[in-house]
Structure formats: C-alpha cells, structure tokens
Amino acid sequence: MSQRDVYRALRFWNDLRAVGRAASSGSSAPIGRRIGRRAYGRLTGRLARRLFG
C-alpha cells in the first residue's frame, strides 16, 4: 500500500466520520467544515508548490 493510498483511505474515513457526526447532531455543519478544510488544504498546497516548488 502506497502513501497515496493511505491518504485516500484516511480522507474517505474522515469524510464518513463527518457525515456520521452530521447525522447524529442533525446539523450539516460538520460536512461544511470538512469541505472548507479540504478547499483550504488544496489552496495552501498549490500556493506552497508555487512558492517553494
């Protein structure tokens, strides 16, 4: 199993946890936070690649 596969599995697992938290709390906030974190990570990763890449 490669490092990329591990990251994919963890990303999927954490997505499922966010959905579970949203279902148990009756609020979509955990899913929104998860989407926001993903977007933030992508933007900062791209910026870092441009600056240091």
Summary of the structure (lengths in Angstrom):
residues: 53
radius of gyration: 13.9
end to end distance: 26.1
largest distance: 42.2
contacts: 108
relative contact order: 0.09
helix: 89%
strand: 0%
